[in-house]
Amino acid sequence: MKKKILICIFILLVIITLIFGIFALKKDDTVWITDNEFLYDKAVDYIVEQSKLESHDKDKEDYQVFIDYKGFGIEEKDNKKIAYMWILEESYYVENNELQTSTGSSMAYKFTFENNEVVDYELPEDGSYYASSIKDMFPDSIENKVMSFEMDDTKLKEEVENHYSYLDSIS
């Protein structure tokens, strides 16, 4: 009888250990830092500069890049800071006194910073690899937010309209 009780206790302990082990593996150990929100602005500045350097329209009249963003969090890992964001970016220029659209995008970004400067950024893959790349790029605690996020473009549109208000009509 004692042998059966010991075997049952042993099996119960193994099951409990397995359950706790699974939860420990699934636990999101991300340590969010809250005093580095300025890194979001640095990431935005970086994207604006990249857009201005790479655009085929950069030399056209009143070429401008407009950005709005949502910050999902910043973590510190291995002496680096990582900012997780959604960035809505649109650029415009003027031709014959009419507003022209240059480029635009709305997507998730993962920025890596060293000494508070952008050293790298990552974008999710397209198509059927999108969901798995989001899962790889973002911590468990925010990946679902990122997957279902939709950026409201109202603020960006207002900035565009304000900047180009000198035009007769904004298309």
NULUMDO-87496 format. One record per residue: residue in one letter; x, y, z of N, C-alpha, C, O in turn. Coordinates in steps of 0.001 Angstrom, whole numbers. Example, Ala and Ser with C-alpha at 12.3 -4.5 7.8 and 13.67 -1.06 7.14 Angstrom:
BEGIN
+------+---------+---------+---------+---------+---------+---------+---------+---------+---------+---------+---------+---------+
! type !      nx !      ny !      nz !     cax !     cay !     caz !      cx !      cy !      cz !      ox !      oy !      oz !
+------+---------+---------+---------+---------+---------+---------+---------+---------+---------+---------+---------+---------+
!    a !   13190 !   -5690 !    7800 !   12300 !   -4500 !    7800 !   13200 !   -3300 !    7800 !   14236 !   -3319 !    8465 !
!    s !   12850 !   -2250 !    7080 !   13670 !   -1060 !    7140 !   12900 !      30 !    7870 !   13409 !    1138 !    8039 !
+------+---------+---------+---------+---------+---------+---------+---------+---------+---------+---------+---------+---------+
REM end
This chain:
BEGIN
+------+---------+---------+---------+---------+---------+---------+---------+---------+---------+---------+---------+---------+
! type !      nx !      ny !      nz !     cax !     cay !     caz !      cx !      cy !      cz !      ox !      oy !      oz !
+------+---------+---------+---------+---------+---------+---------+---------+---------+---------+---------+---------+---------+
!    m !     812 !   -1184 !       0 !       0 !       0 !       0 !     865 !    1263 !       0 !     573 !    2216 !    -722 !
!    k !    1926 !    1271 !     806 !    2829 !    2413 !     846 !    3479 !    2637 !    -508 !    3695 !    3777 !    -919 !
!    k !    3790 !    1558 !   -1198 !    4435 !    1647 !   -2504 !    3514 !    2346 !   -3510 !    3971 !    3169 !   -4302 !
!    k !    2220 !    2018 !   -3477 !    1249 !    2643 !   -4382 !    1103 !    4128 !   -4078 !    1011 !    4951 !   -4988 !
!    i !    1084 !    4459 !   -2805 !     964 !    5873 !   -2407 !    2191 !    6647 !   -2869 !    2064 !    7752 !   -3397 !
!    l !    3381 !    6078 !   -2675 !    4605 !    6742 !   -3114 !    4636 !    6921 !   -4631 !    5071 !    7965 !   -5117 !
!    i !    4186 !    5931 !   -5375 !    4144 !    6025 !   -6836 !    3154 !    7120 !   -7253 !    3453 !    7909 !   -8150 !
!    c !    2001 !    7177 !   -6624 !    1006 !    8220 !   -6929 !    1553 !    9612 !   -6620 !    1381 !   10544 !   -7406 !
!    i !    2207 !    9743 !   -5475 !    2801 !   11038 !   -5107 !    3884 !   11414 !   -6120 !    3955 !   12569 !   -6539 !
!    f !    4713 !   10473 !   -6514 !    5760 !   10723 !   -7494 !    5157 !   11178 !   -8827 !    5620 !   12155 !   -9416 !
!    i !    4136 !   10479 !   -9296 !    3487 !   10836 !  -10566 !    2854 !   12225 !  -10454 !    2939 !   13026 !  -11385 !
!    l !    2231 !   12504 !   -9330 !    1628 !   13811 !   -9106 !    2688 !   14913 !   -9124 !    2476 !   15972 !   -9716 !
!    l !    3816 !   14666 !   -8482 !    4903 !   15646 !   -8491 !    5458 !   15871 !   -9896 !    5767 !   17004 !  -10263 !
!    v !    5584 !   14818 !  -10676 !    6057 !   14945 !  -12059 !    5079 !   15791 !  -12864 !    5493 !   16675 !  -13614 !
!    i !    3792 !   15527 !  -12713 !    2772 !   16295 !  -13440 !    2812 !   17762 !  -13028 !    2766 !   18645 !  -13885 !
!    i !    2896 !   18031 !  -11736 !    2964 !   19420 !  -11253 !    4212 !   20109 !  -11784 !    4146 !   21266 !  -12200 !
!    t !    5339 !   19426 !  -11775 !    6588 !   19984 !  -12294 !    6451 !   20313 !  -13779 !    6890 !   21375 !  -14221 !
!    l !    5853 !   19424 !  -14541 !    5652 !   19677 !  -15970 !    4753 !   20886 !  -16203 !    5033 !   21714 !  -17070 !
!    i !    3689 !   20986 !  -15439 !    2769 !   22117 !  -15597 !    3487 !   23430 !  -15282 !    3397 !   24383 !  -16056 !
!    f !    4196 !   23487 !  -14159 !    4928 !   24708 !  -13816 !    6022 !   25002 !  -14837 !    6286 !   26166 !  -15140 !
!    g !    6649 !   23978 !  -15360 !    7681 !   24168 !  -16385 !    7122 !   24786 !  -17646 !    7746 !   25663 !  -18243 !
!    i !    5954 !   24337 !  -18052 !    5315 !   24898 !  -19248 !    4978 !   26368 !  -19016 !    5223 !   27203 !  -19887 !
!    f !    4419 !   26692 !  -17849 !    4099 !   28087 !  -17551 !    5352 !   28942 !  -17472 !    5340 !   30100 !  -17890 !
!    a !    6421 !   28389 !  -16945 !    7678 !   29145 !  -16859 !    8221 !   29442 !  -18247 !    8754 !   30526 !  -18483 !
!    l !    8096 !   28495 !  -19170 !    8554 !   28726 !  -20541 !    7708 !   29767 !  -21250 !    8233 !   30532 !  -22059 !
!    k !    6418 !   29820 !  -20971 !    5513 !   30744 !  -21637 !    5555 !   32136 !  -21000 !    5084 !   33101 !  -21602 !
!    k !    6104 !   32249 !  -19811 !    6134 !   33525 !  -19112 !    6932 !   34539 !  -19915 !    8043 !   34264 !  -20367 !
!    d !    6346 !   35712 !  -20082 !    7017 !   36798 !  -20779 !    7904 !   37518 !  -19767 !    7399 !   38162 !  -18847 !
!    d !    9200 !   37415 !  -19930 !   10126 !   38009 !  -18974 !   10630 !   39383 !  -19434 !   11705 !   39823 !  -19029 !
!    t !    9856 !   40042 !  -20271 !   10229 !   41361 !  -20759 !   10204 !   42357 !  -19607 !    9231 !   42433 !  -18857 !
!    v !   11280 !   43114 !  -19479 !   11352 !   44164 !  -18470 !   11202 !   45496 !  -19193 !   12124 !   45967 !  -19858 !
!    w !   10028 !   46089 !  -19048 !    9742 !   47354 !  -19731 !   10349 !   48509 !  -18946 !   10289 !   48540 !  -17717 !
!    i !   10935 !   49457 !  -19672 !   11460 !   50665 !  -19035 !   10555 !   51829 !  -19443 !   10062 !   51885 !  -20569 !
!    t !   10352 !   52741 !  -18521 !    9374 !   53807 !  -18769 !    9984 !   55196 !  -18846 !    9270 !   56168 !  -19091 !
!    d !   11265 !   55306 !  -18647 !   11866 !   56642 !  -18649 !   12652 !   56918 !  -19929 !   13563 !   57745 !  -19929 !
!    n !   12307 !   56232 !  -21018 !   13040 !   56389 !  -22264 !   12126 !   56648 !  -23460 !   12463 !   56277 !  -24585 !
!    e !   10970 !   57283 !  -23230 !   10026 !   57533 !  -24307 !   10624 !   58413 !  -25406 !   10139 !   58404 !  -26537 !
!    f !   11668 !   59168 !  -25083 !   12328 !   60001 !  -26089 !   12899 !   59154 !  -27233 !   13149 !   59669 !  -28323 !
!    l !   13100 !   57870 !  -26985 !   13616 !   56987 !  -28038 !   12606 !   56828 !  -29174 !   12993 !   56609 !  -30322 !
!    y !   11316 !   56937 !  -28859 !   10310 !   56897 !  -29925 !   10555 !   58051 !  -30909 !   10505 !   57866 !  -32125 !
!    d !   10816 !   59228 !  -30367 !   11084 !   60391 !  -31225 !   12363 !   60200 !  -32032 !   12430 !   60597 !  -33195 !
!    k !   13364 !   59601 !  -31428 !   14606 !   59327 !  -32163 !   14353 !   58347 !  -33302 !   14918 !   58493 !  -34386 !
!    a !   13513 !   57358 !  -33064 !   13171 !   56397 !  -34115 !   12429 !   57096 !  -35253 !   12700 !   56838 !  -36425 !
!    v !   11499 !   57974 !  -34907 !   10750 !   58730 !  -35916 !   11700 !   59606 !  -36720 !   11614 !   59643 !  -37947 !
!    d !   12599 !   60308 !  -36050 !   13577 !   61150 !  -36755 !   14427 !   60314 !  -37706 !   14743 !   60748 !  -38814 !
!    y !   14788 !   59133 !  -37274 !   15589 !   58235 !  -38105 !   14831 !   57860 !  -39376 !   15394 !   57896 !  -40470 !
!    i !   13560 !   57502 !  -39235 !   12749 !   57130 !  -40390 !   12552 !   58316 !  -41326 !   12597 !   58154 !  -42545 !
!    v !   12337 !   59498 !  -40773 !   12191 !   60697 !  -41611 !   13458 !   60931 !  -42414 !   13394 !   61188 !  -43616 !
!    e !   14605 !   60845 !  -41762 !   15879 !   61055 !  -42470 !   16097 !   60009 !  -43553 !   16523 !   60336 !  -44661 !
!    q !   15804 !   58741 !  -43231 !   15946 !   57678 !  -44234 !   15025 !   57943 !  -45429 !   15427 !   57775 !  -46580 !
!    s !   13809 !   58351 !  -45149 !   12847 !   58632 !  -46221 !   13328 !   59773 !  -47102 !   13215 !   59719 !  -48326 !
!    k !   13862 !   60798 !  -46470 !   14354 !   61949 !  -47242 !   15565 !   61576 !  -48089 !   15724 !   62081 !  -49200 !
!    l !   16411 !   60703 !  -47577 !   17587 !   60278 !  -48335 !   17227 !   59377 !  -49512 !   17833 !   59472 !  -50579 !
!    e !   16243 !   58505 !  -49317 !   15938 !   57472 !  -50301 !   14849 !   57850 !  -51302 !   14683 !   57164 !  -52311 !
!    s !   14118 !   58905 !  -51050 !   12979 !   59240 !  -51904 !   13409 !   59769 !  -53268 !   14359 !   60543 !  -53386 !
!    h !   12688 !   59331 !  -54284 !   12914 !   59857 !  -55635 !   12323 !   61254 !  -55782 !   12645 !   61975 !  -56726 !
!    d !   11459 !   61632 !  -54847 !   10776 !   62923 !  -54919 !   11377 !   63979 !  -53995 !   10847 !   65087 !  -53911 !
!    k !   12464 !   63666 !  -53305 !   13012 !   64543 !  -52274 !   13378 !   65937 !  -52769 !   13400 !   66883 !  -51981 !
!    d !   13665 !   66080 !  -54061 !   14055 !   67384 !  -54593 !   12883 !   68155 !  -55192 !   13066 !   69236 !  -55753 !
!    k !   11703 !   67608 !  -55073 !   10532 !   68286 !  -55624 !   10050 !   69352 !  -54656 !   10391 !   69348 !  -53473 !
!    e !    9256 !   70258 !  -55183 !    8782 !   71407 !  -54416 !    8054 !   70974 !  -53139 !    7154 !   70136 !  -53177 !
!    d !    8454 !   71553 !  -52026 !    7852 !   71362 !  -50711 !    7651 !   69878 !  -50358 !    6601 !   69477 !  -49856 !
!    y !    8671 !   69095 !  -50631 !    8641 !   67677 !  -50248 !    8683 !   67589 !  -48717 !    9544 !   68192 !  -48076 !
!    q !    7750 !   66839 !  -48146 !    7667 !   66696 !  -46695 !    7318 !   65248 !  -46330 !    6589 !   64563 !  -47048 !
!    v !    7857 !   64812 !  -45202 !    7532 !   63499 !  -44648 !    6748 !   63729 !  -43365 !    7172 !   64493 !  -42498 !
!    f !    5615 !   63070 !  -43249 !    4759 !   63180 !  -42070 !    4660 !   61806 !  -41409 !    4504 !   60785 !  -42079 !
!    i !    4755 !   61807 !  -40081 !    4732 !   60540 !  -39348 !    3866 !   60675 !  -38105 !    3889 !   61687 !  -37405 !
!    d !    3115 !   59636 !  -37861 !    2430 !   59457 !  -36589 !    2797 !   58051 !  -36120 !    3099 !   57182 !  -36937 !
!    y !    2771 !   57830 !  -34821 !    3187 !   56517 !  -34330 !    2457 !   56128 !  -33059 !    1844 !   56954 !  -32383 !
!    k !    2545 !   54856 !  -32762 !    2078 !   54286 !  -31498 !    3242 !   53503 !  -30916 !    3779 !   52601 !  -31559 !
!    g !    3627 !   53850 !  -29703 !    4675 !   53098 !  -29018 !    4053 !   51978 !  -28194 !    3132 !   52214 !  -27412 !
!    f !    4555 !   50768 !  -28370 !    4046 !   49619 !  -27616 !    4877 !   49325 !  -26380 !    4421 !   48620 !  -25480 !
!    g !    6092 !   49855 !  -26327 !    6941 !   49618 !  -25170 !    8411 !   49643 !  -25541 !    8787 !   49466 !  -26700 !
!    i !    9232 !   49869 !  -24523 !   10681 !   49890 !  -24684 !   11269 !   48977 !  -23610 !   10905 !   49059 !  -22437 !
!    e !   12172 !   48119 !  -24029 !   12829 !   47236 !  -23069 !   14340 !   47416 !  -23151 !   14876 !   47903 !  -24147 !
!    e !   15004 !   47015 !  -22088 !   16461 !   47043 !  -22065 !   16940 !   45605 !  -22002 !   16503 !   44822 !  -21159 !
!    k !   17852 !   45271 !  -22916 !   18343 !   43898 !  -22990 !   19790 !   43932 !  -23484 !   20076 !   44523 !  -24526 !
!    d !   20689 !   43310 !  -22752 !   22098 !   43212 !  -23159 !   22705 !   44572 !  -23506 !   23326 !   44719 !  -24559 !
!    n !   22533 !   45549 !  -22646 !   23075 !   46907 !  -22836 !   22523 !   47607 !  -24081 !   23110 !   48574 !  -24565 !
!    k !   21404 !   47119 !  -24589 !   20730 !   47764 !  -25713 !   19307 !   48070 !  -25280 !   18759 !   47437 !  -24377 !
!    k !   18726 !   49052 !  -25945 !   17314 !   49360 !  -25711 !   16581 !   49031 !  -27001 !   17063 !   49283 !  -28105 !
!    i !   15406 !   48464 !  -26821 !   14609 !   48049 !  -27979 !   13242 !   48700 !  -27865 !   12537 !   48528 !  -26870 !
!    a !   12875 !   49453 !  -28902 !   11579 !   50132 !  -28941 !   10689 !   49428 !  -29951 !   11085 !   49185 !  -31091 !
!    y !    9483 !   49107 !  -29513 !    8494 !   48442 !  -30363 !    7434 !   49477 !  -30726 !    6838 !   50101 !  -29849 !
!    m !    7204 !   49652 !  -32022 !    6332 !   50733 !  -32473 !    5494 !   50334 !  -33684 !    5763 !   49350 !  -34373 !
!    w !    4475 !   51144 !  -33905 !    3748 !   51133 !  -35176 !    3940 !   52521 !  -35748 !    3701 !   53516 !  -35065 !
!    i !    4371 !   52595 !  -36996 !    4623 !   53893 !  -37624 !    3777 !   54038 !  -38885 !    3772 !   53174 !  -39762 !
!    l !    3069 !   55151 !  -38941 !    2338 !   55560 !  -40132 !    3148 !   56678 !  -40759 !    3382 !   57712 !  -40133 !
!    e !    3575 !   56471 !  -41990 !    4427 !   57448 !  -42669 !    3849 !   57754 !  -44044 !    3494 !   56848 !  -44797 !
!    e !    3760 !   59048 !  -44363 !    3325 !   59489 !  -45685 !    4178 !   60674 !  -46093 !    4534 !   61513 !  -45265 !
!    s !    4503 !   60736 !  -47369 !    5260 !   61890 !  -47867 !    4530 !   62484 !  -49068 !    3846 !   61794 !  -49824 !
!    y !    4707 !   63784 !  -49203 !    4012 !   64551 !  -50234 !    4947 !   65586 !  -50825 !    5994 !   65898 !  -50258 !
!    y !    4554 !   66109 !  -51965 !    5234 !   67237 !  -52588 !    4202 !   68009 !  -53390 !    3061 !   67575 !  -53548 !
!    v !    4630 !   69180 !  -53901 !    3733 !   70035 !  -54678 !    4210 !   70063 !  -56123 !    5400 !   70204 !  -56405 !
!    e !    3255 !   69927 !  -57021 !    3549 !   70023 !  -58456 !    2397 !   70783 !  -59113 !    1234 !   70404 !  -58975 !
!    n !    2731 !   71858 !  -59829 !    1714 !   72699 !  -60473 !     656 !   73170 !  -59475 !    -541 !   73167 !  -59762 !
!    n !    1121 !   73564 !  -58322 !     271 !   74083 !  -57254 !    -756 !   73057 !  -56749 !   -1791 !   73434 !  -56201 !
!    e !    -470 !   71771 !  -56935 !   -1340 !   70706 !  -56443 !    -532 !   69726 !  -55595 !     627 !   69427 !  -55882 !
!    l !   -1177 !   69243 !  -54552 !    -531 !   68282 !  -53663 !    -445 !   66921 !  -54332 !   -1427 !   66420 !  -54881 !
!    q !     742 !   66331 !  -54278 !     980 !   65010 !  -54861 !    1456 !   64061 !  -53760 !    2268 !   64432 !  -52912 !
!    t !     945 !   62851 !  -53787 !    1396 !   61832 !  -52839 !    2682 !   61212 !  -53359 !    2780 !   60858 !  -54534 !
!    s !    3661 !   61084 !  -52482 !    4926 !   60456 !  -52854 !    4922 !   58997 !  -52410 !    4803 !   58093 !  -53237 !
!    t !    5050 !   58770 !  -51112 !    5069 !   57403 !  -50587 !    4253 !   57331 !  -49306 !    3847 !   58353 !  -48752 !
!    g !    4023 !   56123 !  -48850 !    3320 !   55929 !  -47590 !    3438 !   54499 !  -47119 !    3574 !   53573 !  -47919 !
!    s !    3385 !   54330 !  -45827 !    3392 !   52995 !  -45250 !    2802 !   53060 !  -43843 !    2794 !   54109 !  -43199 !
!    s !    2321 !   51937 !  -43398 !    1808 !   51798 !  -42049 !    2190 !   50399 !  -41597 !    1644 !   49407 !  -42079 !
!    m !    3142 !   50331 !  -40659 !    3630 !   49010 !  -40267 !    4316 !   49006 !  -38914 !    4644 !   50047 !  -38346 !
!    a !    4518 !   47798 !  -38424 !    5203 !   47578 !  -37154 !    6715 !   47680 !  -37353 !    7245 !   47298 !  -38396 !
!    y !    7392 !   48201 !  -36338 !    8846 !   48335 !  -36349 !    9408 !   47869 !  -35015 !    8762 !   47973 !  -33972 !
!    k !   10613 !   47359 !  -35080 !   11394 !   47047 !  -33886 !   12729 !   47769 !  -34057 !   13513 !   47428 !  -34942 !
!    f !   12986 !   48767 !  -33209 !   14222 !   49542 !  -33269 !   15178 !   49096 !  -32177 !   14771 !   48857 !  -31040 !
!    t !   16447 !   48985 !  -32528 !   17485 !   48682 !  -31548 !   18366 !   49916 !  -31392 !   18806 !   50512 !  -32376 !
!    f !   18615 !   50285 !  -30142 !   19411 !   51468 !  -29809 !   20639 !   51062 !  -29007 !   20573 !   50190 !  -28140 !
!    e !   21748 !   51700 !  -29308 !   22944 !   51652 !  -28459 !   23333 !   53080 !  -28186 !   23373 !   53897 !  -29106 !
!    n !   23620 !   53400 !  -26937 !   23933 !   54772 !  -26537 !   22860 !   55736 !  -27029 !   23158 !   56853 !  -27452 !
!    n !   21625 !   55295 !  -26968 !   20452 !   56086 !  -27346 !   20432 !   56524 !  -28807 !   19795 !   57520 !  -29150 !
!    e !   21121 !   55792 !  -29656 !   21097 !   56047 !  -31094 !   20637 !   54789 !  -31817 !   20980 !   53677 !  -31415 !
!    v !   19862 !   54963 !  -32881 !   19381 !   53819 !  -33654 !   20573 !   53128 !  -34315 !   21363 !   53761 !  -35015 !
!    v !   20688 !   51830 !  -34085 !   21739 !   51045 !  -34744 !   21150 !   50021 !  -35706 !   21852 !   49478 !  -36560 !
!    d !   19836 !   49762 !  -35555 !   19200 !   48787 !  -36434 !   17695 !   48911 !  -36280 !   17195 !   49389 !  -35262 !
!    y !   16986 !   48474 !  -37304 !   15542 !   48326 !  -37167 !   15096 !   47133 !  -37993 !   15756 !   46713 !  -38943 !
!    e !   13949 !   46607 !  -37589 !   13436 !   45391 !  -38217 !   11973 !   45608 !  -38581 !   11222 !   46242 !  -37840 !
!    l !   11584 !   45077 !  -39723 !   10202 !   45128 !  -40188 !    9683 !   43702 !  -40329 !   10460 !   42776 !  -40560 !
!    p !    8381 !   43526 !  -40191 !    7844 !   42178 !  -40396 !    7902 !   41787 !  -41867 !    7950 !   42640 !  -42753 !
!    e !    7898 !   40495 !  -42103 !    7904 !   40000 !  -43471 !    6510 !   40139 !  -44071 !    5522 !   40286 !  -43351 !
!    d !    6446 !   40089 !  -45384 !    5174 !   40210 !  -46090 !    4460 !   38872 !  -46193 !    5027 !   37810 !  -45936 !
!    g !    3194 !   38968 !  -46577 !    2421 !   37797 !  -46960 !    2236 !   36770 !  -45868 !    1949 !   37105 !  -44719 !
!    s !    2404 !   35521 !  -46240 !    2121 !   34419 !  -45317 !    3101 !   34357 !  -44144 !    2839 !   33661 !  -43164 !
!    y !    4215 !   35066 !  -44229 !    5198 !   35066 !  -43140 !    4976 !   36216 !  -42146 !    5696 !   36328 !  -41153 !
!    y !    3980 !   37067 !  -42417 !    3753 !   38243 !  -41583 !    3533 !   37859 !  -40115 !    4240 !   38343 !  -39231 !
!    a !    2559 !   36994 !  -39861 !    2209 !   36647 !  -38477 !    3383 !   36015 !  -37735 !    3638 !   36359 !  -36581 !
!    s !    4093 !   35108 !  -38375 !    5216 !   34460 !  -37686 !    6361 !   35449 !  -37438 !    7064 !   35344 !  -36434 !
!    s !    6547 !   36404 !  -38347 !    7619 !   37382 !  -38120 !    7251 !   38347 !  -36996 !    8126 !   38774 !  -36243 !
!    i !    5966 !   38699 !  -36869 !    5522 !   39523 !  -35736 !    5772 !   38760 !  -34439 !    6248 !   39326 !  -33455 !
!    k !    5451 !   37493 !  -34451 !    5661 !   36644 !  -33260 !    7145 !   36595 !  -32884 !    7489 !   36598 !  -31702 !
!    d !    8019 !   36548 !  -33891 !    9459 !   36518 !  -33633 !   10002 !   37876 !  -33177 !   10909 !   37935 !  -32347 !
!    m !    9450 !   38958 !  -33717 !    9964 !   40298 !  -33448 !    9538 !   40874 !  -32106 !   10307 !   41594 !  -31469 !
!    f !    8322 !   40565 !  -31669 !    7727 !   41236 !  -30520 !    7582 !   40296 !  -29328 !    7351 !   39099 !  -29500 !
!    p !    7717 !   40841 !  -28115 !    7499 !   40039 !  -26905 !    6059 !   39520 !  -26862 !    5146 !   40139 !  -27408 !
!    d !    5877 !   38383 !  -26208 !    4555 !   37757 !  -26108 !    3496 !   38729 !  -25599 !    2357 !   38705 !  -26064 !
!    s !    3865 !   39580 !  -24650 !    2881 !   40454 !  -24007 !    2285 !   41494 !  -24952 !    1235 !   42058 !  -24644 !
!    i !    2920 !   41766 !  -26092 !    2370 !   42775 !  -27009 !    2122 !   42258 !  -28418 !    1572 !   42989 !  -29241 !
!    e !    2502 !   41044 !  -28720 !    2370 !   40574 !  -30106 !     919 !   40578 !  -30580 !     661 !   40889 !  -31743 !
!    n !     -38 !   40240 !  -29706 !   -1442 !   40274 !  -30121 !   -1934 !   41691 !  -30370 !   -2737 !   41920 !  -31274 !
!    k !   -1452 !   42652 !  -29565 !   -1805 !   44064 !  -29793 !   -1308 !   44509 !  -31160 !   -2019 !   45187 !  -31902 !
!    v !     -90 !   44124 !  -31482 !     499 !   44510 !  -32757 !    -268 !   43869 !  -33912 !    -553 !   44524 !  -34914 !
!    m !    -598 !   42598 !  -33767 !   -1300 !   41885 !  -34828 !   -2664 !   42502 !  -35140 !   -3099 !   42489 !  -36291 !
!    s !   -3330 !   43032 !  -34142 !   -4671 !   43560 !  -34352 !   -4710 !   45087 !  -34424 !   -5790 !   45672 !  -34515 !
!    f !   -3558 !   45732 !  -34385 !   -3513 !   47198 !  -34330 !   -3889 !   47827 !  -35669 !   -3487 !   47359 !  -36735 !
!    e !   -4665 !   48893 !  -35581 !   -4999 !   49701 !  -36744 !   -4725 !   51149 !  -36391 !   -5282 !   51677 !  -35429 !
!    m !   -3873 !   51786 !  -37162 !   -3480 !   53169 !  -36894 !   -4539 !   54125 !  -37412 !   -4971 !   54021 !  -38560 !
!    d !   -4948 !   55042 !  -36576 !   -5873 !   56099 !  -36973 !   -5060 !   57201 !  -37653 !   -4105 !   57716 !  -37072 !
!    d !   -5433 !   57560 !  -38871 !   -4647 !   58540 !  -39624 !   -5163 !   59974 !  -39490 !   -4696 !   60857 !  -40210 !
!    t !   -6110 !   60226 !  -38592 !   -6706 !   61552 !  -38446 !   -5668 !   62621 !  -38134 !   -5653 !   63678 !  -38765 !
!    k !   -4801 !   62349 !  -37162 !   -3790 !   63340 !  -36745 !   -2829 !   63638 !  -37894 !   -2487 !   64797 !  -38127 !
!    l !   -2396 !   62619 !  -38604 !   -1465 !   62812 !  -39715 !   -2129 !   63629 !  -40827 !   -1511 !   64542 !  -41375 !
!    k !   -3358 !   63313 !  -41155 !   -4083 !   64049 !  -42204 !   -4220 !   65522 !  -41839 !   -4100 !   66391 !  -42702 !
!    e !   -4471 !   65804 !  -40559 !   -4571 !   67199 !  -40102 !   -3237 !   67918 !  -40284 !   -3207 !   69072 !  -40712 !
!    e !   -2136 !   67243 !  -39962 !    -816 !   67853 !  -40143 !    -549 !   68162 !  -41613 !      -9 !   69218 !  -41942 !
!    v !    -924 !   67247 !  -42486 !    -735 !   67448 !  -43928 !   -1570 !   68640 !  -44387 !   -1073 !   69521 !  -45088 !
!    e !   -2828 !   68661 !  -43992 !   -3709 !   69762 !  -44390 !   -3202 !   71101 !  -43870 !   -3239 !   72101 !  -44587 !
!    n !   -2724 !   71127 !  -42618 !   -2192 !   72368 !  -42055 !    -950 !   72829 !  -42809 !    -816 !   74010 !  -43129 !
!    h !     -50 !   71903 !  -43090 !    1186 !   72290 !  -43768 !     913 !   72816 !  -45171 !    1496 !   73816 !  -45590 !
!    y !      27 !   72142 !  -45893 !    -237 !   72510 !  -47280 !   -1493 !   73385 !  -47425 !   -2099 !   73429 !  -48496 !
!    s !   -1869 !   74064 !  -46371 !   -3078 !   74907 !  -46412 !   -2960 !   76068 !  -47398 !   -3969 !   76660 !  -47779 !
!    y !   -1750 !   76395 !  -47809 !   -1558 !   77475 !  -48761 !   -2001 !   77080 !  -50187 !   -2148 !   77941 !  -51054 !
!    l !   -2207 !   75796 !  -50415 !   -2674 !   75340 !  -51744 !   -4174 !   75594 !  -51884 !   -4916 !   75594 !  -50901 !
!    d !   -4598 !   75809 !  -53120 !   -6021 !   76046 !  -53381 !   -6869 !   74856 !  -52991 !   -7931 !   75010 !  -52388 !
!    s !   -6396 !   73660 !  -53338 !   -7133 !   72454 !  -52963 !   -6133 !   71366 !  -52598 !   -5068 !   71242 !  -53204 !
!    i !   -6497 !   70601 !  -51614 !   -5626 !   69487 !  -51195 !   -6301 !   68208 !  -51645 !   -7426 !   67904 !  -51248 !
!    s !   -5580 !   67450 !  -52499 !   -6180 !   66213 !  -53025 !   -5886 !   65040 !  -52156 !   -6316 !   63927 !  -52455 !
+------+---------+---------+---------+---------+---------+---------+---------+---------+---------+---------+---------+---------+
REM end
